[in-house]
Amino acid sequence: MEPPHAACRYPTVVSTEETNWRSTARNAVQSLHQAVRTLRQHILQPRLGQAAVLRCVAAVQAATGTGPLQLRLEGGIVATHDEELLRYSVGDVPFGSLAAAGIGELTLPAQFDPHSIERLVQLLAEASCSGDAEHDVVACLRAAELPGVLFRAAVSSDTEGPDEGPRADWWMLPEKAPSTALQPLIERDGFANLPAQAARLLLADLDDSHRKRPIGHLLDPLLTALLQRGDSANAAFLLERALAHADVAPAIAEQLRARAAAACHGDWLREQLEQPDRIQGLVALAMQLGDQTVQHLADVAAEAAQTLPAWFREFVPKSHRG
């Protein structure tokens, strides 16, 4: 009989070149995800979107420099050559939208040119899987005729309806609290989290003309949860959408503004500035709150010796520019 350790006799050896390529592919997929999300969330701050798009262009060019990048979408996972690159949920853009539209494979051509990458990101940010024919993701991508970009239909759908049998296994969560092993799959830190997912769904419900009961009062607990997580980018997105929405009562809008302002003018801001990767989100949140908070962020960042984006200086009141 074969000894128990026989299966471990010949471990899989991954070359440094292969490891580097996997890292490059993962960076490209994550940058594409981030660029599309930034364009959708920060419509009123085009500089944030442009910066994210430029990072995406560089990452995708690096990943396609020596050959095409073939991405498979299945079961809530973006993968290439059996290497998991990113997890997505039904409501996530762009990969959740692509999967919902029936796309199971996306191939980006070798030496993908920057203009076409930018065009792809813009189309994915504008597209919808809600049935809007004008912004149908498949129709938009086909009409664009991006050279070398290929799509193939999914073998099975991630989004079966109630009359088409159960959803894929990854969608079925346990009734009780998820185990420690499942938690990372649900709380995908840096790309999606439960409060952010709930906020996006709630904001979508606000746009539903068939909604039968008010739900605006749920926004404040979600904003509080996002601030507690240090997720200033999604907090800024929630605040931007809520303050501009006709169905959010003025009292609730003022409550949200006060909640965010209290965080930005307290110890919370200094704690967040200790993590440089959160600065872009803090900038977006401060700009939603107005000149006083923009000025305060600039002052606190200077005290903490943290560098803010150069273009942000244009929004600091002139009397406080260095």
N, C-alpha and C positions, 0 to 999 in steps of 0.2 A: 504494500500500500504506500502511496506517495506521502511523504512526511508533511505535517501541517504547514511547515514554513517553505514548502517547495514553490508556492506561488510568488514568494518574495525573493526567489533566488536571482532572478534577472530583473532588477528594477529598471523602469523606463528612464532613459537618460535624455534630457532635453538640452540641446546645444545653446550656447550663449546667443547665437544668431537667432535661433527660434524664439528664445525668451524675449529678446529685444523686439522681434517682429510682433509677438503677441501684445507686448506693452504698447507698441505703436498703434496697433489695430484697436486696442481698448481705448486709447486716448482719442482716436479719431471718432469712435462711436459716442463716447461720452461728450466730446466737444460738439458733435452734431446735435445731440440731445440738448445740451446746455444752450447752444446758439438758438435753436428753435424756441425753447422755453423762454429765453430772454427776450426775443423779438415779440412774443405773444404777451408777455407780462409787463413789459416796459415800453409800451407804444409811445408814451409821451416823453421818453428819454432815449432818443435815437442813438446817442453816443454810446450808451450801454450796449444796445443791440449791435452796432457796428463793430465794437470791440470784440464781442462774442463771435461775430461772423468771421472776423479776421483770424481769431484763434482757431476757429473751426477749419478755415481754408488751409492754414498751415498744417494742422493735424491730419486732415484728409490727404493733402498732397504728400505728406511723409508716408502715410500708410499705403498709398497707391503709386509710390515712386518706382517700384520694381515690378509691379504686377497688379491685376485687379483685386479689389477687396469684395469678397462674396459674403454677404450677411444673411443668416437664416433666422427667421422669426417664427418661433414655435413655443407654445406653452408659457408665454410671458418671459421668454429669454431671447436675447439677441446673441447669436453665436457665430463663430467662423471656424471651420475645421475642428468642430467639437470643443472649441474653447469658448467658454461663457464670457461675454463681454459686458453685458448689462441686463438688468431685469426691468420689466415694464409691466404696468397694469392696463386694464381695458381703457381707462380714461387718459393715459399718458400720451403726450405728443413728443416726437413724431411716430414712434414705433407702435404704440397702442392704436393710433389712427390707421397706420398701414395694415396692421394685422386685422383690425375691424373691417377694413375694406377688402379683405381676402388676399392680401399680399403675403406670401410666405418666404420669399427670397428677394433680396435687393443686391444687385452687383454694381459697384462703382468702378469705372474703367481705370486701366493703368494710366498713370500720369494725368490724372483728372485735372483739367485746367481750372484756374481760380474763378473765372467768370461763371463757368457752369456750376461750380460748387456753391457760389453765392446764390445763383438762381435756384438751385435745388433747396437750399435752406429757406429762401423766401417763400417758395411754393409750399413747402411743408409747414411753415408757420401760418400761411394764409388758408391752408386746406382744412376741411372739416369732414368728419365722418357722420354728421348728423342728418344726412339726407338732403342737404342743400346742394342742388345740382350745379349751381354756379361755383361752388367751392369744393366739389367732390375731389378727394385726394387722387384717385386713380385717373379721372378725366383731366385734372390739371397737369399731372405729371406726363401723361401721354401727349397732351397738346403742346407741352413745352419742348418735346423732342430733344431732350438733353443727349448729346452724342455719347454713346457707349453705356449709358445707364440702362440696366435691364431689370425687369420685374417678372417674377413668376408667381403663379397662384399658390396659395397654401394647400397642402394635402388635406388638412382638417382645420376647422375654424376654432379660434380661441373664444368666440363670442356667440355660441349657440343660444338661441332664444328659448323661452320657457316651453315651447311646443316642440323643440328639436332635441330634447334630451338634456342631460346634465352638462354643465360647463366642464372645461378641462380641469384636471385634478388640482393644478396649482391655484385655481380660483376658490376651491372649497376650503374654507377655514374651519377649524374646530369650533364647536359651540362655546367651549370654555376658553379661558385665557390660553394663548398659544404657548407652546413649549419654548425652552431656551433655544433649541435647534431651529425652530421656525421663525423666531423673532427677527433675525437678520434678513430673512426673505420678505418680511412685511415692512420693516422699518429700514428701507434702503437709504442709509444715511448719505447725504450729499446730493441725492438725485430725487428722492421722493420720501415723504414721511406721512404718517397718518393725519396729523393736523392739516398739513398742506393739501393732501388728497381731499379731506373733508371740506376744506375751504373752497377748493375749486368746484366740487360737486354742489356745494351750497350756493355759490355764486351762479352756477349754471341753473339751479332751481329758481333763483330770483328772476331769471329771464323767461321762465316757463309761464306762459299766459294762462295755463290751465291749473296753476297752483291754487289750492283751496284755502290755505291758511297761512298767516304771516310767519316768516322764518327769520326775519332780520335780527331778532333778539339773540339768535344763536351765533352771530358774528363776533360779539365781544369775547365769549369763552374761547373761540378759535384763535382770535388775535392774541389773547393772553397766552395760550398754549404755544403759539409760534414764537412769541417773545421769550418765553421761558426756555425754549429750545435754542435761542440765539439765531433763529431763522429770520433775519431781518429782510432778506430778499422777498420771501413769500409774505411776510407781514406788510411790506410796502405794496405788493401786488393786491392783497386783500383790501388794504386801505384805499388804494387808488380806485379800485372797482366799486367799493362800497360807497365812497363819498360821491361818486358820480352817478349812482344808480337812483332812479326816481322812486323805487319801492323801498328804499331804506329811509326810515323816518328821520327827520332832522335831529331829534333827541338821541337816537342811536348813533348817527353819524358823529355827533359831537362827543359822545361817550367813547367811540373808537379813537377819534383824534386825541382826546385827553389821555387815553390809555397809552397810546404810542408816544405822545409828548412827554408823559411822566417818565417813561423808560429812557427816552433819549436825553432827558435832563437830570438823570439820576446816576447811581453807581453802575447800572446796567450798561450804559454806553462805554464807560471805561473798561469794563470787563470784556466787552465785545471787541474793542480796539486792540486788545492783547492778542487777538487772532487775526493776522493780516488777511486771511482768505475770506473774512466776513466784511471787509471794508466796502466792497462794491454794494453789498446789500444795505449797509448803513447809509451810504451816500444816497441810494434810491429812497430809503425811508425818510431821511432828513429833507430831501427835496419835496416829498409829499406833504411835509408839515410846515414848510415855508421858511422865510428868511431867518427868523429867530433861531430855529433849530439848525439850519445850515451854518449859521454863524457860530453856534455853540459847538457843533461837530468840528468845525475848523479849529476852534480854540482848544478843545480837549485833545484833538489829534496832535496839535503842536506841542502841548504840554507833555504828551506821552511819546513824543518823537516818532510819531507814525506819519508816513507819507500818504497823502490822499491823491487821487488822480489829478493830473495837471489841469485838465479842463474844468474840474470842479471849482477852481478859483474864480471862474467867470460868474458863478452863482453866489459867491460870498459877497455880502454887501460891501460896497466900495470903501466905506469908512473903516472896514476891518481887514482889508487886504494888506499883506505885509509888503 
